[in-house]
Amino acid sequence: MEIHETWRLGLDLGIGSCGWAIVEESGPASGRIVALGVRTFDVPETDKERTPTNQLRRQHRGLRKVLRRRRQRMNQIRRLFRTHLLIADERKRALKISGLDPWVLRAEALERRLSGPELAVALGHIAKHRGFKSNSKRERGANAPKDSSAMLKAIQATRDRLAGFRTVGEMFARDPEYASRKRNRDGDYTRSILRNDQEREVCLLFDRQRGMGNGLASEELERQFIDAAFSQRPLADSEDKVGDCPFEPGEKRAARRSYSFELFRFLSRLAALRVKSGRIERPLTAEEVATASADFGGQKGMTFKRLRKLLGLAEDDRFDGVPAEEEGKRDVTARAGDTAPGTYAMRKVLGDAFRTLLATPDKLDRIAFVLSFREDIGSIRTGLEEIALDPLILSTLMAGIENGDLSDFSRAGHLSAKACRNIILHLKRGLVYSEACKGAGYDHAARPETDIDRIANPVARKALTEGIKQVRAVVREYGLPGRIHVELARDVGKSKEERDEIAHGIEKRNKEKDKHRAEFKETVGVDPAGPEDLLRFELWKEQSGRCLYSDRPIHPNAIVATDNSVQVDHILPWSRSGDDSFVNKTLCLAGANQEKRGMTPFEWFGADERRWDAFVIGVEGAKGMKGRKKRNYLLKDASVLEEKFRPRNLGDTRYATRLLADALKRHYPEDGARRVLARPGPLTDRLRRGWGLQSLKKDADGNRVDDDRHHALDALIVAATSESALQRLTSAFRESETAGGHRDFARLDPPWPGFVAEAREKLAQVFVSRAERRRARGEAHAATVRQVVERDGETLVYERRGIDTLTEKDLGRVKDSERNAKLIAALREWIAAGKPKDRRPLSPKGDPIAKVRLKTNKKPDVLIRDGAADRGEMVRVDVFRKKNKKGAWEFYLVPVYPHQVADKENWPLPPSRAVAAFKDEAEWFEMMDEFEFAFSLYPLSFVEMEKPDHTFIDGYFRGMHRGTGNISVSPHQSKSVSIEGIGPRRLLYLKKFTVDRLGRRFEIPKETRTWRGAVCT
C-alpha cells in the first residue's frame, strides 16, 4: 500500500471514544486538514455503578452454578433416601413433610430412634444447609476479603458457643439465642457454621441411631450420604494465565512475591539511588549494596531511615530526592507497600529452614509461584510436592498456608524468576538496570509482541481494539499516512478503582481551586481573572510569598500586576525538559528570570558555593512543596534533561500506549523509520490552549463543553504535533529562555497560517459516529423478585422494604395489616420517635425488625421463581407500518425485552403487540398480516423523521416509553441531550440509517425481521 509521507493520522483514544484526524504538512509553515471525525462505543461497564460487565456475568454465572449444583445434590440425596427406603418417592418436595421440624429432629436424633421420613428430613436439612468450607488460601489470615474475615470471626464465636452442645442441630434447636432466628441476614453472619461441624454431626447422628437399633441408619448410607452431601470441587488454578518472560523464551513471569523478583526490584532501586555528601553526589558502592541486601527480607519493608542505619551514613548525607523528614515513611522500593512482603512471610513461616533454601533460590521462586497461582489447598500441596522439598519444609509450608500466613501471594512480575536471578548477579556489582541486563545477555529495551485479546482488563481491551479498528477504517478510505500519532486518555488501562481514584483526584483538585479563589480575593482584594492568576497565587503560597531564586519577597499585588515584574518560570527550561507541569514552575521576579536565562538553577549559580547552599536551605525549608519539585530545583546533572526528562514529557510510555503503538506499527514495512509516535495528554492540552482552540472544548469556567466532537479536536492537535512542529516550538522557547524573556503556552504560533479558522470550520462539519447496541445478552430481568399473591380474584404484588426508608403513609400498605397490627404499631411508634438507631422496633416475638413486606401498585412483569421481577431495558423496538385510508404510512412499535429473548419455551416467536398509548398490554395492537415490518430500532440506531407539522428531527434512538409509545432521540454530538415525547403513529415518515465509522450515513429502506438469529415472519 502506498504511504502518504506528508500525511499524519492523529488518534485521541479514551475508554468509550476514538477521535481521529488526518493532516497534511506540505512545508514548514503550510498544511491542511484532510479529514477528521469521532467514533464512540460502549464501555463494558454498567452505566451507574461502572461495574465491569464481565464481573457481573461472572457473579451471575457463579450464582447459577451454585443453585444448579445444589439442585443436583438434593436430587441425588432424595434418590439415595428412596433407594435406602427412608422415603417412598424422590419428588422435589419429598423432604418437606408437614409437622416435621428438621431442627427438632436433629436434636432428638441423639436421644430417640427416628423413623425413615424423620431421618430423611433431618439429614436432608443438613445436606441443603451444609455450612461453610473454603479451599482457598485467601480466605485465611489477616488479608482475607472483608466479608470472609467477618464471617470467619462469626463462625468462631458460634463454635465457642457450640462447645456447650453435642451438635450444631442441638445448639440451634435448644439454645434460646437461636429461638427466634436461625438464618443469617444482610451482612449478619452470626448464624454461620462450619461444614466440618455439620459432618461431625452426621457421624454422631448415625452412630446414635445405630446404637438404638435403627436399621435404616446403615454404614453404607452414611458413607454415600457424606460423599454426596459434603463433596466440593477444587478451585481452578491460574498458572496458565501467567504471561511469558520478555527475556527468557519458554519461561513464565515470576510471582510478584517471589524471593528473586523482590530482591531484583530492591537491587535495581539501590543501583539507581544517589547519596549526596555536601556538594558531592555518588551512587552506592558494591560493598554498600552487599551490606543493604545482607539481611534481605528480615523485615517487610526497607525505609530510607533503616537503609541509612545499615549503611552507616553520616547525619549530613542525604538520599537524592528524598526529604529528610520523609526518610522514616518512604519505602526504598515500593511507592505503596513494602520492599519484601513475600520474602518476609516465607522467612517467618520457615524459620531457619529458609536459609537452607537460599542455596537453591529456584526452589524458593517456584514455591512462590505455586502459592500465587494456585487457589485450592490440595492443588497447592501437589505443586509443592513436585518441587521435591524436604518433608519437614513441606509440612511447615502447608501449616503456614492453613493458618493464612502465606495468603498474600498473588499477581505476577514483568520478568521471569530465571531472568531476575541472572540480572541480580550484575546488580550486586553496582551496575544500573540497563547495564545489568546487558551483562546478563538481555536487551532491556526489547518487548515481546503482546496479543491485545489477552489483556485482562476488559475496558482497556475494548478501547485498544476499537482504536485499531478505527485506524483500519481510516486507512481503507484515505490510504496509509506517513505517521500515526497516538494519545491515550489516562484512564485507558486503569482498573475501576484506579479510575475512581483519578476522578476523586479531579474532584479534590476542583475543591482546592475553589478554596484558592476565595483565598485569592481575600489576599489580593479582587477576583482572579482566570486560570493564570490562580496558578500564580498557588505558586506564591507554596513559596511562602518569596522568590526562591533571589530570596526576596513578592508583594501579593504583584501576582496580578500587568508590568511583568513577576513571572512564572520553568525551573528546568522547557526547551530542554519538555515539562510544563506545576512541579516545574516557580513564581519569580522578572530580574531573576532574565538572569537565569535558559539554565537550570545549578547551572546558574551552582559554582557559587555560598549562594547555592543558601538556595538549597531555602528550597528544602519549603514545607508545602512536594519532593519531586524540590528535585527539579536542586537538580545537578543536566544531562538527564535531554536523555530522560524531555523524551518522557513529550512521549507516552504507558503499557497500554505501547501495546497500541506496537499493534499499529504492523501496518508499515520494517524499514527502521519511526512511524508511530505517542503524545502525552498534557502536551495536547497546552497546545490546544496555545493555538486558541480551548473554547471548542471547555467554557470560560474550565468545564468541558457537552459535545463529543472535542475528541476530534484533540485528535487534530495530536496529528498537528509533528516532530518539526515540536522543533519549531522548542526553538522558540529556547530563544526566549536564552534572551531571559518570558514565554509560556498561552500564545503559540499555529502549525500553519489559517489553521485555527480551518479547524473550527472542519470541526463543525464532523458527524459523531456511535456504535449501535445490537447485543441482547445480559440480565433478563431485574434482580429483585417480588412476591405475587392471588387474593379474591386480584393479583397483588408485594415488595420487601427496609424500615429505615418507611414513612407513616407506607404503614397502610403493610401486608396482612390485621394480622400484623402489633408490628405496625411498633413501627408507627418508632417512626414518630424519629427512627432512633439505638432503639430499633421489635416484632411481637421480640426480634429487631429489619424489613417489612409492602403492597405495591406494580403488575407482575416477569414471572420468575414463584414471584415477579421488573423487565430489563428494551433490547430493541420492532417498527411495523400500515397505510391508512389516505394512503399514508402509520407506524406501530413493538417493544422486545431481554426476558423474551432468553425464554425460548414461552417465547418461541417474537412479541407481536404494538404499544397503544395508556392501555394495558392486552389491548395493544396485534400485528397481523396487514401490518408490514419495516426495521428494528436498537439503542443508538440513527433515525430521521418528520412530524405532522413538518418539523424535521434526526438523532440516535435512545428509547421508547412503554406507557405512551413515544420515542426519544439525542443529537449526534451529545448523548446527554434528549428530545422526548415523539409520537411515532402520525409521523409523515420514519427512516433508519446506518452510520459507519467515518460518520457517513446510509439509509436502510427495509429489514428482515429476525428472532434469535433466524428469519421470522
Beta strands, then each sheet from edge to edge (+ up, - down):
strand 1: 3-13
strand 2: 17-27
strand 3: 30-40
strand 4: 274-277
strand 5: 280-283
strand 6: 318-319
strand 7: 480-488
strand 8: 546-547
strand 9: 552-553
strand 10: 566-570
strand 11: 585-589
strand 12: 676-678
strand 13: 769-770
strand 14: 786-791
strand 15: 794-802
strand 16: 851-856
strand 17: 862-864
strand 18: 867-869
strand 19: 876-883
strand 20: 889-896
strand 21: 913-914
strand 22: 925-926
strand 23: 932-937
strand 24: 942-946
strand 25: 952-960
strand 26: 967-970
strand 27: 979-982
strand 28: 989-995
strand 29: 1001-1004
strand 30: 1010-1011
strand 31: 1014-1015
sheet 1: 12+ 7+ 1+ 2- 3+ 13+
sheet 2: 5+ 4- 6+
sheet 3: 8+ 9-
sheet 4: 10+ 11-
sheet 5: 16+ 15- 14+ 18- 17+
sheet 6: 20+ 19- 23+
sheet 7: 21+ 22-
sheet 8: 27+ 26- 25+ 24- 28+ 29-
sheet 9: 30+ 31-
end
